Structure formats: structure tokens, C-alpha cells
């Protein structure tokens, strides 16, 4: 197929997906997300992750997408500090920077912008605060995240790969563009990050079309040490797997851990604690003949499992729901180039076929993780309150899709404008019901983690089985409405995407307070007053005028202070509002 034909087909695909899933965005904004999704397809990022890595607007430094992966796991500013504390050696750091233009030709200015931004991004001698006058807050956050990982992991001598992708609907680059790309690669590899591997790829209509056509891998082959046992001739199995073959199963072609296999595991990697040190010692000490004698093994759920014969299992959509610590230890062990690549010792595995996501699946996950202490935050999505919210959302008109299980509804082709994650719903309740927009913006995970006190107060303040489902539905609707309103033509063009994202939760709180005509100083939050009728009754003009006022205030305050200070901004904004709203005891209580 000629380039012109590829371009026409590609445009039809993009336009159809845009209408189905993201018509609330501008087409060029959706193209940026579409490109990132295709370029990073092996990581199967969520819409939320794709959006967070998309700076957008003025001051983006020519970056339309930036995503950091450590040992194959997507990291951001919220989890990078915790994640790097757990790593000691065999670290792989992959940093993808993307520029996506919905154009039919390549432009020299794009690489020029890349080159200029790269010097600021990778030059650790440049102070972040000095860069804030040139880049928006999303880019600054990306720079800080990369620098944190790069500097704090340097003692591990990580294997670093930097990939620049310039994506259009155009043709092959000319020699001048190729030369600029080579110079940029040399600058990164030789001067800024010595010893790293830097790749610059031009992706045009044909290559982008091929990326889209390549489906994510759903079926995996698992080599077993012996013929697997299927009790009662069911389609579930018990088997032993050689350690070196299990390592091959959990890594991709680049040697990165397949993070998607562990999404249903209730624990994250717990680092070098006592249990994991013991697992590591078991791997290093070969005086005991079999590894599975000393280890509980792993539990794998699959949509389908078949035994075509011999010592092989074919698994569809496998999920390792118990055994992340063991798997990570095995990954770390075999990633060390000084280790022998072969190891005939075996690991015990249970493969259980659960074709749906209902109660049986969740019981298995909880039961297989009950042998040791599990942080409650890891089990949040399995709480009954979240399952009932999901069912309620789907039953309403219009339906909303509560994404308890990563990418579950995205993979079903549901429009992204109707999908809301646990984190986003939590942020919505924190902003619209608890009236704490700065917590919603900067500290939502504090409400999802296990509290130090026994009553788990913060979590129960937003997710409580006694709260009406209608309140959650209204908060989700309100969040999605604010997101859409922030793209309205009546909001000043001087407010870039980064600034709009930053203040959306302040807008939510401000608008609700104005609409209900109450102060933030209440005896209790208005849980039973927030419903879809309240949200529907909010006038568009109030949202637009509030957005413009708050956006303008944020820009002026940032210019005066040099950077954004959330708590100070929140206090300034609501101290003023409290002077015109009723104080203290209110009919809302």
C-alpha cells in the first residue's frame, strides 16, 4: 500500500477512534495520546498514565509525551522515590520522549526544540527553579522525576536507554533531518548521559499504521518441567517450572519485567525486607536441591489455559495474582549477567482458569494473599464498596465505567470520556465533598493508603459503604464535566493545558461552594446533598467564569512566587470566597 493510502486509512482509524472515545478533546490532542499508546504499546498504559505523560500547551518544550520506565514499570513523581529505594542492582531505565504532529510533513524546528529541551532536561547542573520560567509545570515535573531516578540510581550503574520518537503522517526524513537526529543522539550519549543508549526514530504514516495493527500480546506459552497435572480433568493445572524458564515467561524481548502480568497482584514489590532476602538466599544457595521445597510458589489466573501436549501450557491473559515477591527475586537473580543463564531448579505454579472478574476471582486473589501481611491499600479495589460502585455506574443513564481493573473498559472500547479510575473518583470526592482541592491535586494516595490509626479514617472519609452511590456518580459526572469545560472556547487561550490540569480540583470545590452557597467551614461534609440533580443544575457560566478567575489567579500567583504552592494558593482562594459565603452552622450540615 502506498504512503498516501496508508495515510488515508490511518486518518479514518484515528477519526473513528476520536469520535468513539475522545470527542471531548481536540483532534490534535487525541493524536498525541494515540501516538503515545502505539509507540509504548508493549507497556499497555492506561488512559490516565497516557494523559499524565502528555504535557501539552505552551511551555512544553516540544514534548508531547514523556514516560519513564524502571525495569519495565511505569513510574511518575508520586512513586519514583519509593520505587528506587527498593533497587540495588540490575536496573534498567528507559525514558521515552515523543513529539507527535498531525501533519503530513516533517519539520526541522521539531528536532531543534528537542535538542534545546534535552540540554535542560539532562544537564543536572541546571537548577529546576531557573527552568520554571521556560517550561510549564507538567514538563518541570517530568524533568524532576527523571533527574530523581537518574541521580539516585547512579550508584547501581543502571542500563539507560533514551528514545526520541518524532511521529507524523509524513514520509521518510531527508538527509538534513537525519543528520540533526544523529547530532542529537551524539549529544545525549557522549555529553549529557555518557554510556547510555540513545535512539531517535522517525515514525511516519506507514510505520504508525503498522504499530496500530500490531495487537498487544494476550497469549503466552509457559514451558513446564514435567507434564502439567489437571485435577479432575479440569482446565486448571498444577505444575513445576524450571527457574530459568519462568524468568523467560516474566520478561519481554528487551529483558524488562512484564509489569502487566502482575497488575492483579495485591502487593507491590516490598524491597529488600526479611522475606525477600530469604527468597534471594534460597536462589543463591544451591545446597538444597529444589527451590520449590523452600518456596510457596506462584498462583496464575488465566481467561483460558490449554495443554497442547508435551511440556507446554498456552495461557490467555495470564495474571500472576500471588508471587510477585518471588517473581521479582527471580527477575533480579537472572538479570545479573554474572549468574548462570540456566538453572534446572523448579518453582511450583498453580494455573487457575477464571473466565470473568466476578466474586470467585476476587476470593482467589484475597485467599492466595492471606498467608502474610498485605497492606490494605493494595486490596482497595477488591473492597465491596468499589464493586457496588462499578455496578451502579454501569446501570445508570448515561452509563459510567468505573475502572477498578486496569484498562478493563478501555479494552472493551468504551469511550475514555465515560471511564473513571479509582484515583480520579477519589480526587473528585476529596474536592467536591470534602472541599480539600489541594489534597485532591497533590495527595490523593494518602486517602487510599492504610492509615496509621485503626479506624482508617482518611479512606473511610471518601469510600464508605454507607455513602449513597448517587453521590459517587454525581462526583464522577462533575469531574468529567469540569474536564470538558476546561477545553471550552470561552476559557482564555493564554491558559495552557498544564495550568488547566493543575487547578481543576480547585475549580470543582469553588463551584460547588458557590452553587450550594456554603462555606468550607462545616460540621460535616454534604455527602447526602451531592447528586446528579445538583451537578446538572450548575450553570455553565458559573464554571467558565470560575475557571477563568482561578486560572488567572494561578498565573499571577506563580509569577509572584516563582513557582506553584498548592496550600498557599488554596488558602488565598478560599479565604476570599469565605468572606461572601455563610459561615459555620449551615443547613447543609
N, C-alpha and C positions, 0 to 999 in steps of 0.2 A: 504494500500500500504506500503511495506517495506521501510526502510530508503534508501536502495540502489536504489529502483525505484523512490522515491521522488527526490533523488539527480540527477538521470539521467534526469528526466522530468524538474527539476529546471535548470539544466545546459543547456538544449535545449532552455528553455524560455529565459534565460539570454543571450545566444549566439545569438538568433534571434533578441532580442531587441537591443543588441550591434551592430549587423550588420545594423539594420534599423535606429537606432537613434544616435549612438555614436561611429562609427568605427574610428573616428579621435582620440579617446582616447585609452590608453592601456586597455586590458580587466579587469585587477585588479582595475584600476581607475574607470571604469564604474561600477564594482561590488560594490564599496564603495558608489557611488551615488544611485545605485539601492537599496541597503540595507537601506540607509537613507530614501529614498522615501517610502519604505514599512513600516519601523518602525514608521515613522511620517505621515503615510497616512492620518490620520484624519485632519491634518493641510493643506493638499493639497499644498505643497510648489512648487514654480516654479523651473525650472532648474537652474536659476540664484541664487536663495536662497540656493538650494542644493549645488551648486558649492562653494558659499561663505562660507558655513559651513564645507567645506572639506579642511583642512589644507594641507594634502599631503606632500610627500617628507621627507627629513631628518629634524630632529628637530621638528617632530610633536608630540613628547611625547607620542606616542601610541594612538593618537587621529585621527580617520578617519572621524569623523563627530562630530560637536558640534553646538547645536541650542538652543537658549534661547527664551522662550515664556513668555510674561507677560499678564495675563488674556486672554490667548489663542491666543495672537497676536505675530507673529514672529518679533523680534527686532534685530538690529545689531548696530555697532558702530556709524552709521550715524544718527539713530533716537532714540537711547536709552535715551539721555539726554532730548530731547523734550518730549518723551513719559512719563517718570517718573515724570515730573513736573506736569502732569495732574492727578496724582493719590494721594489719601489721605487715603483711607482705602479699606478693602475688596480686597487686592491684592493677586493674585496667581502667583507665579514664578515657572516655570517648566524649568529645564535645562537638556537637553539630551546629553549624551556623548556616542559616538559609535565607536567601533572597528570592522572592517569588514575584514575578511581574506578569500580569495578564495581558501580555503584549506578544506580537508576532516577530519581534526582533530583539537582538541583544544590544546592550548599551554599555559604552566604555565607563560611564560615570558610576555604574554599579560596582565594578571592581575597584575604582578609585575610592569609593566610600568604604568598601570592605577593608581596603588597605589602611585607611586612616583610622577606622574604628579599631582594627586589630592592634595597632600600636598602643591605644589607650586601654584596651581590654587586657592585653597580656603583659604590659610593662608594669611590674609590681612597684616600681619606684614612683609612679604617678599616684597622687593622693586622690581617693574616691571623691572627697568633698570638692576638689578642684574640677572634677568632671561633671558635677551636677548641673553646671550652667550650660553644658553642651548636650546632655542626654536626658531623656525622660526617666521617671523613677523605675519603670519596668526594666530598662536597659541597665540602670545602676544596680538593681537587684540581681540581674544576671551576672554582671561583672563581679559583684561581691561574692556570689555563690561559687563561680568558677575559681576566683582567687583563693577563697577559703579552702576549697578542695585541693587546689594545686599546691598551695604553700604548706598546708598541714599534712599532706600526704607525701611531701617531697622526701621525707626520711625513708619511705618504703621503696623509693626508686620506681615509681609507677610506670607502666607502659601507657604512653599518652598518644592518642590519635585525635587530630583536629580535622574535621571535614567541612569544607565550604561547598555549598550547593547553590548554584545560580540557575534558577528554573524559569523558563518562559514557554510560550507556544512556538518558539522560533526554530531556526535551523542550526547547523553546526557553526561554531565560532570561527572567526577569521584568525589569521596568524598573529595579528596585533593583540587580540583578546587573549589568545593562548599564551603569548609572551607575558602579558600582565599577570596572568594566573600563575605562571611559573615563578615570576619575581615575588609574588605574594607568598607562595609556598616556601621559597627560599628564606624570606624574611622571618617567617614563623619558625621554621626548622633550625635555621642557623643562628639567629639572633635572639628571638623572643623566648622560645621554648626549646633550647638545644636538646637534641636527641629524640624529639617527638617525631611522629609520622604525620605529615600534613598532606591532605588530599584536596584538590579543587576539581569539582565536577560540573560540567555544563550539561544540563538536562533540558532537552527540547521536547517538541510535541511527540515524537516517536518514542523516546525513552520514557516520558511521563505516561504515555498510553500503556506501554509495556509494564510499568510499575503498577498501574491500576489493575491491569488484567491478572497480575500475579496474586493469587489468593494467599492469605496467611495460612501457615501450616496448621492443620487440625488433626491429622492422623500421624501417629508416631509409632515406630517399631521399637520394641523393647526386647533385647536379646536376653534369654534366661539361661541359667547354668544347667538346669535339667528341664525336662518337660513339665510345664506347669500343672498343678492339680486343680481340678474344678469340682468342688464338693457337690454331690447330688446332681452332677451333670448340668450345673447352672452356668451362666455366662460370666461368673466371677471366679477369680483364681487366687491361689496361694502359690508362691514360687520363690526360688532363690536366684539372686542376680549377682554375677561377678562384679566386684567393686569397680574395675576399670570400665565395664560395660555400662554400669549405672552412671558413671561420670560422663560417658558419651551421650547418654539419654538426657541429662540435665543441662548440657551446654549446646550452644548453636555452632554454626560452621566457623565462627570467629573465636570460639573458645569462651564466649561470655555465658554466664548463667542464664538459663531461660526463665526470667522472672515470672512470666505468665503461668508457669506450671505451679507456682506457689501462691497465687493470689487468694486461694480459698483457705490457706493455712492461717490459723488464728494467731500464731506467733509471728513476729518479725525476728530477724536474726538477733540473738541475745548477746553476741560478742563472746569474749574470752572469759565466760563465767566458769564455775566449777564443773558443771555438767559438760559443757563444750570442751573444756580442757581434757576431761576424761575420754570423750569421744576421740579427740585428737591423739591422745596417748594410745588408745586402742588401735588406731590406724598405724601409728609408728612402731608399735611393739608387736612383732610377729611371732612372739613366743607362744601365744595362744593360736592354735591352728585356724580357727574360724572367727571372723568378725561378728557373725550373727549370733554367736554364743553370748556375746557381751553387749548386744545392742537390740533394742526393741524393734528396729526396722522402720519401714515406711508404709503408709496407707495411701493408696492412689484411687481416687474416684474417676470414673470414665462414663461418657454417654454410651459407648459401646466398647466391647472387648471381644476379640476373636483370636482363635488359635489355629492358624492355617496349617500347622504341622511343625514338627521339629522342635526347636528351642527358640521360638519367636512368638511374641504377642503383638497384635495390632490394636492400638488404643486410640479411640476417637475422643478428642477434647479432654485429655487427662489433666487431673488436678491433684497435686500432692498435698493432701489435707493434714497429714501428720508426718513429721520427719524433716522439717526444714533445718533444724539444728544439725541433724546427721548429714543431710544433703550438703549443707554449707561446709561442714567439716571435710566431707569427701571432695567437694569442689576445691577448697583451699589446699588439701593434701596433693591432689593430682595436678593442680595448676602450677605447682612448684617444679620448675624444669629439672631440679636435682633428683626428683623422685623417679623411680622406675615407672615407665608408662604402662606396664602390665601388672596386674595383681589378681590372682585367682581366688582370693578370699571372697566370701559371699555375704550378701545383705538379704534379709528376709523382707518380702514385699507382699502386701495384700492388695489385690486389684478388685474393687467393688463397682459393679455397674449400677448407677443410679441415673435413670434417663431424664429426670426432671429436677427441679430445685426446691421441692416441697419439704415437708417436715422430716421425712426419712433421711434425706441428705444432711439436714442440719443436725439431726440427732447423732448421725455418724460422726460429723465433724466435732461436735461437742464431746462425745464419748471418747473418741480416739485422742483427744487432747486433755483428758481429765487426769492423766497419771501424774502430771507435775503442775506446778502453779502456773497459771496463764493470766497475763494482765487483762483485766476486764475490758479495756479499751479495744482489744483485739476481737472480742466477741460481740461488740456493739451491734453489728449488722445482723446478728442472729437473734437479737432480743425480739420478743413478741411484738413490742410496740412498733418496730420497724416493719415487720411482716404485715401487720394490720394496716399501717400507713400505706404500704405499697398496694395492698388490695383495694383500699379505699380510693386512692388516687386513680387507679385504673378503671374503677367503676363509675367515675364521675363524667360529666359532660361540660366542657371538653375534658378528655382523659389526660392525666399527667402520669409520667412514668418515673417511679422512684428507683433510682439505680443503686440498689443495695449491692448487687453483684456487678462488678466492674464490666462495663461495655455490654451488659446483657441486652439492654433495649437498643443500643446503637447497632449491635449485630443483627437485630430484628428489623432494622431500617426505620425505626421511629424517628421523627424529626427532633433534632437537638434542642429546638426551642420548647419542646414539651418534656424534656428529660431533666431531672434534677437529682443531684447526688446527695448523699448523707451530709457531706460537708456544707454544701450550699443550703440545704434545708436548715441545718444548724445555724448557719450565719443569718439566715432570714429570720428565724425565731429570736436570735440574740438581738438583732437590730429592730425588728418590728414589734416585739412583745416585751423583751427585757430592757429595751431602749439603751443598749450598750453598743453603739456602732463601731467604736474603736476596737472592742473585743472581737466583734464580728469580722472586722477587716484583718486584724493582726494576730489574734489569739484564739481562733475558733477551736483548735485542737485541745486547748485547755479544758473545754467543755466536753470533749469526747474521751479524754483520758480518765483513768481511775483516780478519784480524789483521795487525798491522804486521810480524810475523815471517813468514818464508817458509813455515813448516810449518803455518800456520793452526791453531794448537794448540787454541784455545778451541772452534772449530767442530767439529773432529775429536774433541774430548772428548765430544761428545754425538751427533753424526751421523757415523758411521763405518761403511763398508761391511763391516768385519769383525765388527761387533757383531751378535748374534743378533736376528732380527726379533721373536722371542718376548719379549725384554727390552722392546722398544718397545711391544708390545701390552700387556704387563703394566703398564708405566708409565701408558699411556693408561687402562687399566681402573682402576688405582689412583687416578688423578686424578679420574675420573668418580665413583668410589665415595666419595672424600672430599667432592666437591661435594654428593652426595646425602646423606651423613651429616651435613653441616653444617646440613641442614634438619630433622634428627631432633628429635622432640618432647622427648627427654631432654637436649638441649642447652639451657642456660638461656635464658629469653626475654629476659634483660637484654642478651644479646649480639646487637646488631643486624647487619643484612646487611653493612654496611660493614666492621665488625670481623671478621666471619667470613671475608670475602673476603681481608682483609689477612693473616690468619695461616694460610691453608690450606696453604701450602707448608712452613711450619714444622711443621705437624701431620704432613704427609707424611714429612718427614725424621725426626721424632721417633718416629713409629710404626714406620717401617722399622728404625731403630736398635734400638728396644726388641724388635721381633719377631725380628730376626736376632741380637740380643744382642751387638752390636759397637759399638765407639767410632767416632767420625768420624775418629780418627787411624789411618788405614790406609795400607799401602804403595800400594795401588791400589784403585779403586772396584770394588764387587761386581757387575760387569757380567753375568757368567755365572750369578749366583745369583738374579737378579731374574726371575721368570717368573710365569705366571698362578697356578701352584700356591701360590707364596709369598703372592701377594696374596689368594687365596681362603682361605688358612689364617689370615689375620689376623682376630682375633676382633672383632666389632662393639663389644664392651665396651671393648676397648683404644682403639679410635678415639674412642668417645664420651667416655671418661674423659680421654683426652689432649686432645681438643678443649676440653672444659670447663676443664681445667687451664691450657692455653695461652691461651685466651680471657680467663680471669680474670687471668692474669699480664699480658697486654697492657693490659687496662683499668687495673690498678693501676699499672703502669709509666708509662703515658701520663698518668695523673693526677699522678704524682710529678714527671714531667719536663716536663709541659705539652704535649708532642706525641710522636708515634711516631718512634723512632730505630731503624731496622731492624737495623743491625750491632750496636748495643748490646743490643738485645732478643735477637738470635741468640746472642751471647756469653753473656749471662746464662742463657739457657735451656739451652744445651748444656754450659756449664761444670758446671752442676748434674748433668746427665744423665751426663756423662763420669765422675763420681765413683762411679757404680754400675754402669758397663759395663766390660768388659775393655779394657785399653789396648794400644796398639802392635800388635805382630805378632799376627795372628789367622788362624784357619782360613779366614776369608773371603778373605784375600789370594791 
